[in-house]
Structure formats: structure tokens, C-alpha cells
């Protein structure tokens, strides 16, 4: 594949000069698509011409052409061209080459509108103006991209490799469109793992959807894997893509496979779901890492505000990271559970932040809560670092299901595959490791629970109840105890205050009040108020509060400040500076792992873990929130003791000796 990709890309040597490096892809990609279509059509040109001549309507042509071109390995063509041109034939009339190519592309059936996304007519005319058109056409005419020479899977790899090269040459996030094939195969294997037997049934029909479809690589692998399990299975592939170039490639690729081209649609998935009324058997996605959603913020928030009707109803993540919006979308697209108990499965590639970002009550925590409380997360797999082309950060596969097997209901698997990476002989961007077939099989066995003692490769797995990741965030208060004294430091603070400092005569009045300390707030306010009145100063209630807050300092020997009015009259006021938060896990201390056990669990935790250390503390129950966090790394952390001191000392002595030897050589 790398040889073929390099050969295709070598046309860049022809473009160098008239074209900037960042422009190469705009020429190479559409010509690659055109050459692939031409090679696919080549054996069927006569049948195509007969059907086009005989049937005037698009639907009639499509139906009869598909029947006429169907083979054991192909569902038949559902596109055609009314033009008699090929690249070779267009080259035979060099004076009119540009017009011939435009006629060729313009003759394709209406369902093959992908060249508009490339702006291909303009590409052809620009090449002609820059005297490079004939050379480029001759280059592509020499490449054999027929299905016999390049399979659909290899063609998908070629498209994505070219996209990668194009983005890299343009310095435009070289990996964002390209999911490594080892990651895709693992994701597909995990999503199919529990359905393998059902997928072998006669008459199997499955729909597969990718909301961030790119060039369709995930759909291709999923489709081929399904047909490997059951050659007679029928698949319907669906995708949505925001980038016009990758959308065009994906649509052309699915057309070649005999899929319905209307199942690939262009648009931003977060703004509008082009398949709003559809749900799917399998959903696969690798959304871009670390992208914000500022550009679509109003659309997303409007959908969130629709309450129970919107995809984003459970919560919104920070605007700087859209990962959890894609997670919610993917979860919403799984097909409903039918009478037989079969529902939808999904797999999505995410970075580490969706596991733990955001505290209790935040959007990310609420989204995790939605996924866990509705029992949609079946497993999370930690991948080795350096698996992707554009990032070396930790990545995870989330496997979702809305119809778990009975033994998995209410439970979640964490699978640590970080140690299964095999080093690549040569790095590609940030990708330095891959998961080879043996490692992939071990991960799938761990997920399916089919490991045996004879397995050469084992994978660490831990199984949890969903509510093992739930906790209560509890606010612990301590009483407000203040000492008041009009010291020079306190008066200086008042004079510098943005509000109090503007009150004429206040600092003079405080200086004349004296610096006697007060350990009771009510007494201080009463006597200071009388003194200020004698000085002709009348402060509003808000300013009096600001004044004692500015002068007062914490003192554990002072009287506890209490509320003077309202429903809390006579109760202690909390000191915001001493306020603390405790996270109490569901099921702590053997208590029931339920929401209803809140008070008994939290009170028991408080009595055992807080009260013995701060006897005057209390719980503010009104501030209690439920949070959800999946601390993946913590559960697989393995303590490594530091090296013995003798060993460290020996290393230091060795290094010092080497330095002294070098210094003596310099002096000599």
C-alpha cells in the first residue's frame, strides 16, 4: 500500500513549481477517485452503453445496470457515465483535453455528484492553464486501480493515506481524518464480539453508521468483517461528514461497493443530524480529538434546551472539548431494543478527559451519569500511547450497548491494553506503535470473557458495578468565629476597600474607636454602630456587613457568629474560608449502593472520617450533589518502589568519577 500511495503521490513532482505544496491534494485526490471509478466501470462499458441507450430514466438505468453487472463478489454498479471518454481516449485529442475531461466528468449519473465537492472542473482548467494537465492525466492513466489489483479495503487505505499526506503537506492536522487500521479493526471486533453467532444466520441484515465518517474507512472494515463472518449478509452503510473532500471520497467509495449513495450526507453532525429519524444496528466513530464547539455553540445549546427531545439533553461539556457531545450523539443513534431483545451496539474512540473531567453537578459528570445510570457503557479499553498519527496522548475505546447480556447488566468492564503495543519499524507522524493481530485477539477474548490458562497473551480486566463510579459531593461547614479590632492594619484595609474607602470620615471614626479586641460580633457591631452614629455616620446594612467582614479575622477563641434573623435565626453561620468538600462513594462502609442510601451513608462517613478531626463541623445537606467519575488509571496503578539508596549512591559515584576523568583530560 505504501508503494502504491507513493506512486500515486509522485505526480506531485509534476505539480512542483506551478503549485504550492499545500495545493497538491486538491489535484491528486479527485484524479484518484476518477481513475478508480474508471477502472471499476471498464469491464462493464458495453453493458452500460446499452442500458443508457435503452432506458431514459435514472431509476430504470440504475436497476437494470445493477442486475447486468452483478457478480458473486459485487452487488453490481449503481452509477454510470453517458460520456464515451476515458482518460486514455481524452488524451488522444490533446488540443481539447480539458473540454474532453469536463465532458467525461459531467456525464456521470446524478447520484455521483462528488466531483462538485472537489471543484473538479476548476481543477481541470487550472491545470490546463498551468500546462500540467496532460502530464497529470498520463500519470493516472498508467495506474491500475481495478478491484482485481486493489481491493475495496486497500482502496480505502489508499484514500486515507493520500488524505494524510495532503493534510501533512498543508500542515493541517495530518491525522484528523485518518484512523489507523489496527484501531479500526479492534473497535469493529469488540462491537461484533457478542453478536458473532447471530451474524452468521441466514438472511442477516445489519445497518452500520459513522457520524464522523471521513473517507469511510471504519465502514469499509466493518462491512468486510461482517461479510467475512457471513458472506450472504446484507449491509446498509451510512455516514455523515463535514469536510467536502472526504465526503466526496466516501460517497464515491460506497457507490463502488454498490451501496446507496444517499446514505452518505454532508454536514456538521453536532449542528444537524442528517439521519434524525433513523437508528442503527452498529455505530462507529472516531471524532476529532480536542476540538472545541464554539462555532456551533448556539445550535448545541438550543438542542440541549429542548429537554427530553434533544441528543444533548443529559448535559453539556466545556466549550473547549466536543468529545462528550459526540459520545451523546453516538449513544442516541443505537437502534431500539426489539421484541427478541436485540438492540444497538456502538464503539467510539475518545481521549482520557471524558473519563473524569468536571466535578459533581457539571455537564461532563452529568453525561457520565446518564450513560452509567442507563447502563449503556459495556466496556472501556485503554490503548497504548502513540497509536494515532496526530497525537501521542492516552486514548480509549468506549463500547456501548442498550441490550447487554444478562450477566453484564448493571456492570462495566475496564480493560487495560496499554501494554500490548508493538513498536513500528518506522514512525508515521506521532504513531509509533500498533496493536498486532495477536494483541487484538487477546483484547477481544478479555472482553468476551473467553480467556483460558493456555493463552499466551493476557490482558488485565476489572469488572465494576455501574454505581461503583458514582459518589456524593458533600459540603462540610465549620462555624464562623471572628475577632474584631480596629488596628492600623484593619483600618488600612478599610481605606483601600473599593467601596468603604469612599465613605468620608470612616477611617477617622475607626481610629478614634480604639483598638480593643472584640470576640463577639454582635457586641462589636452594636458598640461600633453607636460610635459611628456619634460621629455622624450612618451605614446601610450592606455596608455594615462589608465593614465587619473587612475588619474581622479568624480566631478559634472567639464566639460563634449566628444568624440574627430569618429561618436560620440562632443557628451558626458557616465560615466560607473553612468550607470543605468530601466525596463519598456509593456503597461506602458496606452501605447499600443506591441513591436512597444517601443520608445514612453520608452521615456514617461524616461521623467516622470528619467528626473525629473537626468536632464543630456539620453537613450542609442542601449543597449535596451526585457525581460520576471513572478513574481508569487508579484502578490499574501498580506501585513501583524506589531504587535502594545504595544503588542510587553507586550510580552517583560512577557519574562523578566519569566527570572527574573528563575534567582531568581537559586540564591535561
N, C-alpha and C positions, 0 to 999 in steps of 0.2 A: 504493500500500500504506500509506503514512504517513497518507493521508486516511482510509482505511478503519479503520486502527488507532486513529486519534484519535476517529473516530465511535464505535467500539465502546467505547473507554475513557471517552468523555464521560458514560457512565452514572455515573461517579464523582461528577458534580455532584449526582445524586440521592442518593447514599450519604453525602455530606458531612454531618457532624453526628452521626447515629446511629452511624456507623462511623469508626474511626480510619483514616488514610491507608494504614497498613500492612495493613489488612483488605480493601481494595478487590479485590485479586486473587482472594481466596477466593470472591467473588461473581461477578466478571466471567468468570473462566476457565471454570467449569462451565457457565455460561449460553451462552458462546460455543460450547462443544462441543455442547451440546444443540441450539442453533439450527442448527449445521452439519449435524448428524445429521438434523434435521427437514427441512432443505432438500434433502438428498440423498434422503430417503425420499419426498418429496412426489409425484413423478411415478409412484411405484410403490405408492401406498397401496391401490388396489383389488386389484392382484395379491397384495399382501402379505396383505390381509384374507382373500382366497380361500384362499391356501395355508395360513395359520394355522388357518383353519376346517376345512380338508380333511385336514391331516396333523398328528397329535398329537405326534410325536417331534421332538426338536431336530434330529437329523441329517437326517431326511426334509425338514423345513421348509427347512433350510439348502441342501440340494441342489436342491430344486425352485425355491426363491426365486432362487438364483443363476442357474439356467437361464432363468427367466422374466424376469429383469431385465438379462440380459447384453446389451451393445451393442457397437458397433465400438470405442468409446472406453472401455468399462468392463467389468471382469470380472464385474460383477453383485454384488448385495448378498448379504452372508452374515450379516446381522443384521436384526432386526425388532422391532416392539413389538406387543403384544397389546392395548394401550390405544388407544381411539379419540380420545384427546385430542391436540391440538396447542397451541401457546402461544395462538393466537387463540381456539380453542374453550374453553380453560381460562379465558380472560378473560371469556367470556360468562356465567360463574357467579361473580361477584366474591366472594360470601359464602363460597364453598368453594374459592377459588383455590388455597390451599396444598394441600388434600387432592387437588384435581384434578391438580396438578403432581406430587405424590408418586405418585399412581396412574400418571401418564404415564411417569415415570422407572422405576417399579417394573415396568412392563410390557415393558421391553426384554429381549431374549433373553439367555440366561445367559452367552454369550460376550462381552457388552457390560457388564461389571461395573465400568466405570471410575468411575461416579458414587459408588461406595463409597469410592474413594480421595479424592474431593473432600469426603466427608461431606455430600453434597448435600441429603439430607433435613433435616439440621440447618440448613444454609444457608437452605433454603426457610422453615422455621419461624421462624428468627431474623428474616429479612426481614419476615415477616408480623407478628411481634410488634412490630417497629420501624416498622410502617406504611410499608414501602417496596416490598413485593412487587409490587403491581400496576404501579407505575411502572417497575420494572426489567423486568418481563415485556413491557410495552408497548414499551419501548425495543428489546429484542431482536427482538420480532416485526416491527419495521419494517426490520430489516437483512436484505438479500438475500445469503445465503451459499451459494447454489446453485452447483454445479460450473460452470454456464454463466457465472456472474458472477465467481466466484473459483476459479481452478484449484487443483489439489492443491498445487502448488509455492507459489502465493501464500497458500494457507491455512496451509501450514507456516510461511511468513514471518510471517503474522499471529499465529499461536500464539506464536512465539518473540519477536515484538515485544511482545506482551502480557506474556509472562513477564519480559522485560527491564524493562518499565515497573513491573510488580508488585514485582520484586526491588529496583528503584531506589527506589521509594516506601517500601519497607520497610527501606532501607539495608542490603541483604542480599546484597552481592556481585552487582551488577547484571548482570555479563556472564558469570557462570559457567555459565549454561545456554544461552548463545546464541553460536553460531559464525557469524561474518559469512559471507554467501553467497559473496562473492568468494573467500574462503579455501576454502570447501567445494568450489566449482566447480574451483578449481585442483587441490585434492587429488584429486578424482574424475578429472579429466583426466589427471593423472600416473599414477594407478593403472591407468587403462584404456589408456594411450598405446600400449603394446606389444601389446595384445590387440584393437585396433580391427578388424582384418580378421576375426579369429576370431569376434568378437561379431556380425558381420553374417551368419554362417552360419545356414541354416535349422535350426529346432529347438533354437536356443541356449537353454540353461537355466543360470542363474547364481544363486548364493546370496550375499547381502550382509549383513554383520553389523557392528553397532556396540555395543561393550561399555559405552559411556557415552552412551547413545542420546539422552538429553534428550527433546525433543519429536519426534525423528525427522527432523530437518532434513537430516542427511547421507544418511540412507536415501532420502529423497524425491528429492534432487538426483541421487544415484547411479542410482536407479531410472529417473528421467525421462531422464537422459543415455543410459542403456543402450537404452531404447526409442527414443530419437532415432536411435541407430545401427542398431537393428533393431526395428521395430515389432512383429515377430512373436516376439520373445524372451520367455521366461518367467523371472520373477524370484521369488525367495523371500527376504523381508526378515526379519531377526532383530535383536533388540536387548535389552539389559538396562539397567535404570535404577534408581537408588537412591531418587530423590525421588518421592513418591507422586503429586504433581500432574503433573509432567512425564511420568511413566509413564502416567498416565491419558490425557493428551492424545495421546501417541504411539500408544497402543493403539487409541484411537478413530480416529485418522488412518489407521492401517494397515487397520482394518476397512473404512473408507470406500473405500480403494483395492482392496478385495477380497482382502487378504492374510489369512493365518491368524492370528487374534488370540493364539493360544497361543505364537506366535513372539516375543512381547514379554513379558518377565518382569521382575518386580521383585526387587531385592536388590542388595547391595554386591558388585560384581564381584570385588573383592580378597578377600572372605571366602569366597564360594561362586560358582563358575562354573555358572550355570543351564543352560548348554549344554555340559556337561563332555564328553559323548561325541560332539560334533559339531565338524567343521572346515568352513571356508567358502572360497568362491572369492575373495571380496574382504572385507577387514576395514578399517573406517574408524573413527577415534576422535579426539576432542579432549578428553582428560582434563583435569580442573581443574588450573590452574597452582598450584604452590607449596603444595599441601595436604599435611599430614602423615598418617601412618598409625598414629598412637599408638592409636587406638580399636580397630584390628584387628591390633595387633602380634602377639598370641599366635597368631591364626589364620594369619597370614602366615609366622611363624617355624615353626609346626608343618608347614606345607606345604613350606617350604624344607628342613626336616629329613627329609622323605620321600625325599631323594636324587634319583635319576633320574626319579622319578614326578611330581614337583611342577612347576608352572609356574615357580616361583621358585628352582629348583634352582641355576641359574648363580651367584646371589649376591643380596645384599640391599643396597639403598641406605640412606642415613641415614634415620632415622625421620621427620625433618623434611620429606622430599620424596618423594612417592609416584610421581613421573613414570616412573621406570625400572621400577617394578612393572607399570604399565600397558603399557610397552614390551614387557616379557617376556610379558605376557598376550596382547597383540596378535600377537606373533610365534608364540605357541603355537597360535593359532586358524587359521592358514593351512592350507588343505587339503593333504593329502599329494600328492606328485608321482605322476601316474598313468603308465600304460604309454606314453602318447603324449608324455610329457614335460611335460604341463601341471600346474602346481601352484597355489599360492595367492599372492595379492598383498595388500599392506596399506599403509595410509597413516595416519600418526599425527602430530598437532600437539604439539610439545614446546617448552619454553623452552631456554635455552642450556646449563643445567647438565648434562644427560646427555652432552654432548659431551666434558666434561673433568673433572668433579668426581671427587674421590677419586684417591689415588695408587696405584702398583702394589701389587697384593695386596688392595686394598679391594674392597668389594662392587660399587660402580659400575664400577670398572675391569674387574672380572671379568665383569660383564654386557656391557660393550662388547666384551670379548674373545670372549664366547660368540657375540655377533651377528656379529662380523667373521670369526672362525675358521670359523663355519658358513656364511659367505658369504650372509648374509641381508639385508644393507643394500645396496640398489641405488643410492640417491641420497639426499642431504640438501640441502634447498633453504632458504637463508636468506631470510626475508621482511623487508620494510621494518618499521621500528619503527612503533608507533601503529596497528597493524592490528586490534587487538581492543578490545572495549568496556570491559573491566575492567583492562587493563594496557597500558603503553606499551613494555614490555621487548622485547628481541630474541626472535624466535620462529622455529622451524624446522619444516619438513615432512620427516619420515623416510619414505622409500618402501622397503618391504621386499618381498622375493621369495624363495621357496625353489626357484625354477626359472628362473634367469636365462638369457637368450640366450647362446649360446656365446661371442660376442665380449665379453660382460660378466662372464663367470665370473671370480671372484677379484679383481674390480675394484669401485671405488666412485666415484661422481660427486659432486663438491661444486659446487653451483650457487648463485651469488651474485645473488639477485634483489632485494637491498636498495635498488637504485637505480630500481626500477620502480614505486614507489608514486605514485599520483595523489592530490593533495590533495582532500578532500571539501569541498564548498561550506559545509557545516555539520557540526561535530564531533558525534559521538554518544558520550557518555561519553568514554573515552580514545581512541576510534577517530577518527583524523584523516586517515588515508589509506586507499586501496583499491587493489587491482590490477585495472585495467580489462581488457576483453577482449583488446585488442592486447598488453598485457603478459603476460597469461595464455598466449596463443598462442605468444609468444616463449619463455617458460619451457618449455612443452611441447616446442617444437622443439629447444631446447637439450638437454633430457632425452633425447629420442628420437634426437638426432644428425641431424636433418634440416634444419639451418640452411643458408642459401645466402648468397652475397655480396650478393644483392639485398634481403635482409631489412632493413627499416627499423630494427627494434629488435633488438639483440643482447644476449646475456646471458653474463657471464663464467662459464666452466665449466672445472674442472680434474678430471682423472681420475687415480686413485691405485690402486695395489695395496692390497689389504686390510691386508697386513702393513707398509705404509708407516706405519701408525698404531700399530705395536707397538714396544715398547722394553724393554730390561732395566734395572731399577733396581739399581745395583751399589754396594755399601758399600765405601768406601775407608778403611782404617785407617792410623793413624800410631802409632809406639811411645810408650809411657808413660815419660816422663822427669821425675823429681821431685827437688826439693831439699828437705831437711828441716832445720828449725832451730826450737828451742823459744824463739822470740822472744815478746815480750809480746803481739803481735797474735795469734800462733798459740795461745798459752795462753788468751787471752781467748775465742777461737773455741771451744776445748775446753770452757771453763767454761760457755759459753752453749749448748752442744750438749744436746739434749733427753735423750740417754742418758748421754754421757760426763760431763756436768755433775753427774750424781747420784752419781758414784763418789767417796766420801770420800777425801781426801788426794791425788787425782790431780793437781790443779793445783799443789799444793805440791811434789810429786815432779818435775813437769816444770820448775818454776822452779829447783829445785836441780840439774837435769841440765845446765844451761848452754845457751847459745845458739850453740854451734859448729855450722856448717852441715855437712850430710852429702849427698853426691852419689850415694850408693849405698844403695838401700832396705834390702837385706839387712843391711849393716853397721849402719845406723841402728836397725833393728828388734832386732838382736842386742844392741847396747850399751844401748839404751833398755830392753829387756826385763830385762837384768841389773840395771840401776839400779832399775827398779820393784820387782824381786824383793828387792833390798836394803832397799827402803822398805816391804816387807811387802805389796805389791800384786800380785795375780795376776789377769790379764785373760783372758777367754775368747778363742778365735780370732776370733770375730766382732767383739768389742770392740777387739782389737788392730788388725784391718783398718780399723775405723772411725776409730781414732786416727791411723794414718798417712795415711789419706785426708783427715782434717781438717787435719793439720799440713802435708802436702806441697803444694808449689806447682810449677807447670811451669817447667822450666829445660832449655834445649836443650843445656847443657853437662853435664848430669847423665848418669849411666849409665842405659841402658835397663833398665826393670824386666822381669823374665822370670818365667814360671810356674815355681813351685818343685816342683810335683807333677802327677800325672795324665798324660793322653795328650799334653798340650801342654808337658810339662816342658822347660824350657830355651828355649822359644820366647818372642818378645817379647809383652808384654801390650799391648793397644790402649788408647789414650787416648780415652775417650768424648767429651771436650771437643773433640778434634780430628777426630772422625769426620765423614766427608763422604759424600754420595751423588751418584753420577753416573748420568745417564740416557743409555744407549747405544742409539740407534735400530737396529732390524733393518736389515741391509744397509749398515751404516756402512763407509766406506772401500772400497766395492766388494765386500765380503764377501757370501757367499750370504745371501739374505733368508729364512732358515729358523731354526727352533728349534734344530736340530742344530748351527748355526754359533755357538752361544753362546760357547764358550770362546775360539775363535780370534778372533772379532770383539771381544769384551770385552778380551782381552789386548792386541790390536793397538791398541785405543782407549786403554787404560791406558798402554801404552808410549809412545804419541805425545802424549797430551794431559795425562797426570798425572805420570808418572815424571820428565820433564824439570824439573818445578817443585818436586816433593817427592820427593827421591830415596829417602827411607826409608819411603815408603808401600807398602802391599800391599793386595791384594783379599781380602776375606772372602767366599769363594765360597758359604758356607753361607747368607748373607743375601740372595743374588741373587733378585730377583722379576721376573716378567714383567708389564708393564703395557700399557694401551691408552688412547690419548687422541686425540681428533680436534680439533686446534687450527684450527678453521674460519677464524677471523678472521685468524690469522697467514698463512694461505696466500693471502689476498686483500688483505693490507695493502699500501697504496700510500704510499710516503714522500712527504710534502709538506714541502719545505724551508721554514725560517722566512723571514719577510719580510726584505728587506735592511735593514741598520741605518739607512741614510739615510731610508728610507721611514718607519720607526718614529720616528726623531727628528723628522721633519716633522710627523707626527701629534701627537707630544707638544707641539711648539711651537705647533701650531694650538690644541690644547685649553688650554694655558697662556694663550694670547692671549685665548681666549674667557672664561676665568675672570677674567683681569685686567680685561677690559672690563666684566664684570658687577660686579666689586668697585668700579670707578670710578663706575658708575651708582648703586650703593648709597651710596657716600660723598657723591656729589653730591646 
